Amino acid sequence: MAGVPHQPQNPLQTVVPATKVEVSLSCRNLLDMDVFSKSDPMAVMFVQATASTEYREYGRTETIWNTLNPDFVKKFTIDYFFEESQKLMFKVYDIDSQSADLSKHDFLGQVTCTLGEIVGAPGSKIEKPLTSGPAKKCGTIILSAEELSSCKDAVTLQFRATKLDKKDFFGKSDPFLLFYRCNEDGSWTTCHKTEVIKNTLNPQWKHFTIPVRTFCNADYDRTIKVECYDWNRDGGHDLIGVFTTNLRQLTSGPAGSQTFDVIHPKKKAKKKKYKHSGTVTLQYAKVEQQYSFLDYVRGGTQMNFTVAIDFTASNGQPTQPTSLHYINPYGMNQYATALSAVGEIIQDYDSDKLFPAFGFGARTPPGYVVSHCFPLNGQPGNPYCFGVAGIMEAYQWTLRQVQLFGPTNFSPVINHVARLASQSREGGEYFVLLIVTDGVITDFEQTKEAIVNAATLPLSIIIVGVGNDDFEAMEILDGDEVRLSYRGRQAERDIVQFVPFRDYVDRQGNQVLSQARLAKDVLAEVPDQLLSYMKKHGIKPGAPPPAYMGPSGSSVPTAPSAPAGPGTTNIV
């Protein structure tokens, strides 16, 4: 996880962290803020910036539904500096919607401490009361820290179960597995949760891959406890049984040869003839080195950033203050803010800083025919802009040249970038397409087909929705809940990330303060998407360098070209 960059006090001397630690969170006796169920808690970690009183968001846990006693699976990995006071703040919220804006959720309480306070406590674990919440007693938070090994291995496992106990009155069971690693003080830390499989006593769970240092901190003999539960909607999951193992045991025999009895402690104590509550069999186990996003960047992989901007009439006339394209002399509009926030981050990973930039949904000169993939700088053979500043200049120039029209078609620009990505499959380049749009997609089926096809390529697609239109279709394309498919063919990877811009504007309408959080959330999935492509195709860091060929097959220029003059825009 990327955190707040560390700034050494002495700029002439590089301060090296003593180690990396993993911070785990649990809460107990949280306030119940929901009327017909329990709270749905999520915790957020903040880090105080060096030489400042300001706390910056570092990361968020997952949301756990219907519980006042969550044990979060998501951990926070942070550099530990022995010589510094690293101040942390943890806030807990009851999540009420899909919004990324924390102010739209119920605040349950907070705790401040230092990383050294956690590390230095007995067993590197502290428990503190939550304060500043809506009541005097808001529950407690339990924080623990463990030094991480430098191991880069990851283990892929798959399990199935047979003849589990029936727990549901009107059905069978809805089983899932929870994995815990044993800590040095004998306590347990949650490290993985499988999916729930509905209404079966003989489930087979999907493969999952987890870093060895997360699973057992690279100690192959460390005890792993596995609990099997029957899932219940109200959060009161029924224990089916438990077994223990370790990574050495899991990786020592052939697939299918290891079967574990699932034991329910209370049943075993009461019934003399009790054997077990079913069995769990290891179907697959493999340990392999896991490369990081930075391994590929250091190995030479270039991030190619392409921009596509919506110029349809639904945005409103750019000369009117109500238009989403209005050029305000006192601040950036939503399109410019999104371009700046994302571009400023990703341009650091592109050595030549040359970015193709396109528009869609407008009538373009000289013939004023509708185009769904035209270069912002008016030069089809050389659509490259130099840096974020070049994109902004071309964007403002285009607004003065084109007639906003429609419809809103995504597939032409997706297919255009996909053709470029198809020429660089060896890992030397990875493409990121940023689409900024205000409305409902017109060519939805064609867009789904384009994305499913593009999922086999080194490509990620980011969609930022501006304005207040209905973005339900974008959530389908995002594929976080259900993997996108077209005519029965499922996307090989999840390559789309959608965020609505309105979730990043504070109550005073201040967009600038939200830019960092917007960029973080927009780009959050890109590293994992890059890794999924590289792993799928067996590509290791140090891939051949890209050829840097332009859209027409000609080499990309080493210097930016100025936008074409009025009347010279050609249609792609």
N, C-alpha and C positions, 0 to 999 in steps of 0.2 A: 504494500500500500504506500502511495506517495504521501509524505507528510510535509510539515512546514520546514523549509530549508534551514539548516543550522548555520548561524552566522557567528564565527569565532570572535571573541572579544579583541584579540590581537590580529589585525588583518594581515600581518606579515607571517603569521604562524598558523598552519592548518591544524585544527583540533580534531583528533581522531576519536570517534566514539569508543567507549570501553567495550561495548557489546551491543547487540540487538536484543531487545526483550519483547516478549509477547504478553500483552495485557488482556486478561479475561474478566468478564463482567457477569454478575448475577444480582438479582434484586429479591428482596423478601418483604412481604406484607405491604405491597403498593396500594395506593388509594384506588378504589373502584369508581371509575368515572362514567361507566356505561349503565344504562337503565335496565336493559334486558339481558345483559351478559356481563362478563368481567372486562377489565381494561385490556387493551391491546398494546403492550409496552414496546418501545424502542428506545435505545440509549444512544446518545451522541457524545463523542469525546472532542474536547477543545484543548488546544495547546497555547500557552501564553507566548507571544512573540518576544524575541530577545530584545532587551532594553525597552520594553513597552508594557503597558498595563492591558493591552488589547488581547483578547483570546480569539484565536482563529479555529474554525472547525477543522478537525483532523479526519473524522470518519464517523460512520453510523453503523450500528448493528442491524440485523434483520428485525422485523416486527414479529413478535410471538403473540398469537391470538388467544384471547380468553384466559388470561392467567394473571395472578398477582404475585407470582413467584417465578419469574423467568430466569432461565439459565441460557444466556445468549451463546450461540455457536460461533458467530462472527467475532474474531479477535482483532486487536490493534497491534501492529508491529512498529516499534519505535526505537530509534537510536538512544542509548543510555550514556550520558556524560557524567562521570563520577564527580567532576569538579564543578558542576553547575546545579543550580536549583531549577529543575524543570517543572514548572507549574502546570498542572492539568485541571480541567474542569469536566465533570460528567453531568449531563442533563438527561432526564428521563421524561418521555412523552407518551401519552395515550393517543395512538394513531387513529384518526377519524376519517381519513380520505386518502387518495393517491397523491395529494399535493406534496411537493418537496419543500414547501414553505412551512417552517417549524411553527410560525405564529398561528397557523390554521389548525393546530392540534392542541390537546389539553396538556398543559405542563404539570408534571407530577412531582418535581423536586430536583435539586441539584446538590453536588458535592464538589469541593475543591481540595486538592492535595498536591503533593509533589511526587514525581516518579521515584525519587529516592526514598520517600516515605513508604511506598509500596514495597520496593525492593528490599529495604532494610528491616521490614517487619518480620516477626517470627513466621517462618514458612513462606515469606514474601506474599503475605495476604493480610488485608485490612478490611474491616467492616465499619461503615460509617452511616449515620442517619442522614437521610435526605432532608434538605432544608429549603426554605423559600417557596414551598409549595402551597396549595390551597388549604392546608390544614396544619395543625401543630405537629401531628405525627404523620409523616408521609412514607414511612417504611425505611428500609435500609438498602445500601448498595454494598456488594462484596467485590473487592478488586484484588486480583492476584497477578503476579508477574513471574515469568520464567525466562531465563536466558535461552536464546535460541542457538542451536548449533549452526555451523556453516554448511551443513549437508544440503545438496541441491536435488537429491533423489525424490521421486514421487512414486507412490504405490497406487496401482489400479486394482480394485477389488469388485467382486460381484458375489452376492449371496442369494440363496433360495431357502425356503423353509417348507417343512412337511408336517402335516397333521397338527397344526397349532390348535390351542384350545379355542373353542367357540365362546365368544364374549357377548355378542349382540343377540337380543331377544328375538328380533324379527329377521335376522340374517346370520351371517357367519362371524367374521372379524374383519377389521380394516387395519392390517398390521403395518408397522414401520419399525425400523431399528435405530437406536441411539447408541453412539460409540463414545466412550470416555477413556481418557488416558489417566493413569495413576500418577499423582504428584509425589514429590519426595516426602511430604508430611502425611501421606496416606489418603489425602483427599482426592477428589476426582474432578477433572475438567472435561466438559463436553467438547468433542472435536469433530463430530459429523452426525448428520441426521439424514436418513434415506427418505425417499418419497413414500407416501401412503398408498397402499394397494387395496382397493375397496372390495369387500365382500368375498373373501377367500381364506381358506386355511392352508393353502399351498402357494404362497406368493413367490415370485421371482423378481427381485429388485434390479434396477438398472445398474450398469457399471458406474462406479464413481472413482475419481482420481483425487488424491489428497497428498500434499507434501509430507514426506516422512517426518520432517521436524515438527509439523503440526500434529501428526498422528501419534508420535511417540518421542518427539524431540531427538530423533536419530538413535534412540536406544532400542535396539531390536528385541531386547529381553524385558522391556517395561510392560507391565500388565495393562492390557486393554480389556475394559468391561463393556459388554454389549447387552443392552436391554431391549427386549421386544415388547412393544405395546400395541394395544388395540386403540386406534384413534377414535375420539369422540368429539363431536362438534363443540361441546361446551368447554373443552380444554381439559376435562378430567379424564385423561387417558388411562385405560386399564392395563396394568402390568400383566403380560402373559408369562414372562420368565426372563432369566438372566443366564449368561455364560461368560467366561473369561478366556483370554488367549493372549498372544503377543505376536509381534510382526515376524519374528523368526519362525514361529510355528506356522503362521499363515503362508509364508513363502517357502516352506521346506518340502512340501510334497506335491504330487501331481494334482491337477484340478479335479475336484469332485471326490477326493479321497479323505477330506477332513469334514467330519460331521460332529456338531456340538449339541448336547442335550440342553434344552431350554428349561431351566429350573425355576419354579415359583417358590420362594423361600417359605411362605406361610403354608402352602399346600404340602410341601415336603415335611414340615414340622408336625402337621396334623395327621397325615395319612401314612401309615407304615408301608403300604404297598405302592405308594406313589413312585413313578419312574421319572416322568418328565411331562412338560406341557407342549411337546412337539420337538422337532429338531431343526437346526439351521446348518446348511451345507455350503462350504466355500466352493463356488463355481469357477472362479478365475482370480488369479493373483499374479501381478507382474510389477517389479520395481525397475524403474529406468530414470536416467538423469533428466531433470526438469530444467529447461532453460528459461531465463527470465526475459522480459521485454528489453531490458537494458543489454542483455547478452547479444541480442540481435542488432540493436542500435550500435553497440560497440563493434560488432562484427561487420558493419558496413551497410546494413539495411537502411534504405532511404524512405522517408515518409513523403509521398506525393499527395499534396493537398489540392483539391479541386472545389470550386464554389459554383453553386447554381442558385440564382435568385428569381423569385416569382414576380413577374411584371404583368400580372393579370389585372383587369379593370376593377375587380373587387377590392383592391387595395386603396382605391380612391385616387383622385387626381393629385399628383405630386405637388402641385402649387397650392393646395388647400391644407391648412393646419390639421384637419381631421384625417388626412391621408397617412397611411402607414409608411409611405415613401417620402413624406414631407421632410425637406432639408431644413432643420431648425438651426438657426445661427447660434443658439445658446446650448445646444446639446445634440447628441446623436439619436436618431430614430431607432426603432426596434431592430430593423434590418442591419443598420450599421453597428449597433451594439453587439448583436450576435456574431457578425463577421469579425469584429475586433476581438471579442472575448475568446473565440475559438482559434482564430488565426494567430494571435499573439503567442499562444502556447505551441501550436503545431509547427510554426515556421522555424522554431529552433531545431527541429529534427530533419529539415530539408536544407541541404548544403547550398544549393544555388538560389534559394528563395524565389524561384519562379513558379507562379501558380496559375494554371488555367482557370478562367472565370467566365461563366456563361449566364445567360438569362433565358427565360422561357415564358411563353404566353403573351408576347407582344407583337405588334406590327412593326417591322423594321424597315428603314430606308435602304435603297431608294424606291423600291416598289411597294413598300408597306404591306407585304404579305405576312401572315402570322407565322412566327417561327417558335419552335419549342426547344431550340438549342443554338443560340447565337452568342458569339463572343462579346464580352462587355467592352473590349477595346476596339471593336469594329474590324478586327483582322482575323479572318477564319484560318489562315495559314499559320498564324502566330498569336494564339489567344492568351499568351502568358502575361501576367502582371508581376511586377517586382515587389515582393513583400506585401504586407497588409495595407500599407499606404497606397501601393499601386492598385490593389483591388478597390479600395475606397474611391480613388480618383476615377477609375473606370466606371464604377457603379454610378457616381454622380453625373459623369459625362453621358452615360446611357440614358438616364432619366430625362435628359434634355433632347434626346434623339428619337426615342421610340414612342409609339402610341400604345398605352396599356389596353389589353384586349382579353383574350382567353381562347380556349378553355385551359384548365390547370392539368397539364400532362407531365407526368414525371418520367415515363419510360424512355423518351428519346435521350435525355441527358444521362440517365442511368446506363443505358445501352452504350452510349458514347464512351463513358469512363470504363465500362466493362471491357470494351474492345481494347483499350489501352492496357488494362490489367491483364488481359489474356496473353499479351505479348511478353509478360514478365512474371512467369510462374515459379522461378527458381529461388526466390527469397531475397533478391537484390533490391526489390522495390515493394512497398506496400502502399496502396491507394486509399485515401480517405475523401469521400464526397460529402460536402456539406450542402444541404438543400435548405433554404430559408423560404418559407411559404406562409400564406395567410388563410388558405381555404381548403375546401373539400376536393379530393383528387377526382378528376374526370375520367381518366383512363385507369381505373383501379385494377381491373383484371390484367391489363397489359403491364402495369407496374408490379403486380405480384409475380407475374411470369419473369419479368426482368430481374427481380430480386432473387428469386429461386435459382435462376441461371447464374447470377453473379455470386451466389454463395459458394461456388466452387473456385472462386478466384481470390487473389490477394487484395481484397476490397472490403472496406467498411463504409456504411452509409449513415450519416447523421442528419436527422430532420429536426429543425427548430420551427415550431409553429408560432407565428406572431399574430396579434389581434385576438379576438374573442370568439372565433367561429368554432363549430363542432369539429373536434379532431379525433372522433371515435375510430375512423378508418386508420389513422396513424398508429393507434395502439395495436391494431391487428398486424400492421406491417412490422411493428417493433418485435413481436414474437417472444417476449419474455415469458408470458403465461402459456401460450400455445405456439409451437413452432410453425412458421408460415409455410403454406403449401399452395400449389397451383395444379389443378386437375389431378389430384391424388399424389403428386410428386412433392415430397417434403424438402425444404431447404436443407442443404448439407450442414450449414452453420447458421447461427443467429448473427446477422451482420448489420442489423438496423438498430439504431438508438434514437428514440423520439423524446423530445422534451417540449412542453409548452412554455413560451417565453413569459406568459403572465404569472407563472409560479415564481418568477425571479425578480419581480418588481415589489418593493416594500410598500408599506401603507401610505407613504408620502409620495409614491410614484418615482422614487429614486432608483434609476437603472444602474448607475455607475457602481454603487455599493454591491450590486448583485452580480457583477460581471465575473468575479473570481469564482463564485459558487456555480454560476451558469457554465463556465468553462470546465469546471471540475466534473459536474454531472454529465455534461455533453460528451466529454472525452473519457469518462470512467470505464467504458466497456472496450475501448479500442485496443489497449494492451492485450487483454484476454482474447479478443477476436483475432489479433495478429498471431498470438501463440497457438490458437486453435487451428489456424490455417497451416502454420509451420509444422505442427505436430501431425496434422492429418496427412501431410505430404512428405513427412520424414525429412524436413529441411533443418539443418543445424546452422548455428551462427557462423558467419564468415562466408556467406553466399557470394556468388560472382557479382561484381558491381554492375549497376544498370547501364544500359546503353544511352539513356536519355534521348529517346526518339520522340519527336513531336507527333501530333495526330495524323499528319499526312505522310509520316515516314521520314521527314527531314529532321535533322538534328536540331535540338532546342537551342536558341541563341543564348549567349552568355551574358548579354546585357538586355535590360527591359526595352520594349519598344513603346513609343508614345501612342496614345489613342489616336485612331484615325480621325480625320476631320469630318465635319458634317457632310452627309450624303455619300459617304464611302463605305458604310456598313454593309457587309455581305451576309447572306443567310447561310447557316450551316444546315 
